[in-house]
Amino acid sequence: MDSLLRSCESFGLNLPHNLQITDFTELRRENENMDYLKFTRRMIEHFKQQHGHRFTCFVLDSLGAIYSLTTIDEKMRKKMFGFFDFLRSQNLNVFIITERNIGTHAELQGNEGFLADAIFSLGLDRRNGTLVRTLQVEKMRHARHSMEKQAIEVGPQGPVILGPLFD
């Protein structure tokens, strides 16, 4: 959790005072056999019950971490479909972070890209001998959007989109 907080600080992101962070690493030390999707679902239900419409955003960092703690099989794929369906039903803005190799689809086990309403890709691009951070909207259901890579820079006030990269 300290690493996450340091990263946010280095990016100039001011985290809200009412942010709840749950670290699965700590939970794993307490219970090796935990069902992390079930735990996350119950946690979301608890916060929805406790905070109602004021609970508006959920971020999972990362989906790969969940997979590394579980067995991947057909049963897990069905549970993942049910988990995404549950998230949609909660009227939340949901961000699920995944890692991937450059040039591959944003899918870890075959269905996440299909289930997601939007896919944002953060990356690096070499321009004129300099590495440039980039943001690209690869998919956004029900919305017209540019698919051009956008240059981003981390300034004193946080990330700033500078504009499209051109070849």
C-alpha positions, -999 to +999 in steps of 0.1 A: +000+000+000+029+024+007+041+018-028+008+029-042+007+060-021+042+070-031+034+064-068+003+087-066+023+113-048+051+112-074+024+117-102+010+147-084-023+130-076-040+142-045-060+113-031-093+120-014-094+118+024-122+093+023-103+068+001-104+032+013-074+011+002-075-027+008-042-045+002-046-081-009-010-089+001-019-083+037-051-104+034-032-133+018-009-134+048-039-139+070-058-164+048-041-183+020-074-198+007-094-166+005-118-162-024-107-127-035-136-120-059-161-129-032-143-108-006-142-078-031-179-082-039-188-082-002-165-052+004-183-033-024-217-043-010-207-031+024-195+003+012-227+007-010-248+000+021-227+023+043-223+052+019-251+048-006-249+070-037-218+088-023-198+056-030-192+063-067-158+048-078-140+015-074-105+007-087-089-028-088-052-028-091-047-053-105-066-080-121-034-098-127-028-099-089-062-116-085-053-142-111-019-148-095-037-157-062-063-181-078-065-211-100-075-202-136-100-226-150-135-226-166-151-220-132-129-189-126-139-175-160-176-179-151-169-162-118-151-134-136-181-129-159-204-128-128-180-103-111-181-079-140-219-082-142-220-074-104-198-044-109-221-031-136-251-035-113-236-013-086-238+020-105-201+027-099-174+041-121-151+011-122-114+010-132-097-024-134-060-022-141-043-050-160-008-055-173+001-068-207+030-071-231+033-044-257+014-053-289-010-078-272-047-074-266-059-061-232-070-096-221-053-118-195-074-149-196-095-143-227-126-124-218-117-092-199-114-071-230-148-083-241-164-076-207-149-041-203-168-011-215-136+009-221-099+001-224-073+028-218-037+020-226-009+038-208+025+034-225+058+049-236+067+060-271+101+071-283+100+104-302+131+122-314+153+102-290+131+110-260+106+087-242+071+101-240+044+089-218+012+081-238-025+075-232-047+058-258-084+050-257-086+016-274-122+010-267-151+030-252-186+015-257-214+038-267-191+068-272-173+083-302-137+088-293-103+093-308-080+063-310-049+084-315-021+081-289-020+112-268+012+125-252+009+130-215+033+147-190+034+147-153+035+183-141+033+199-107-005+196-107-005+159-119-009+144-154-016+167-183-027+155-218-005+174-243-022+162-275-019+136-302+013+120-313+019+121-350+043+099-370 
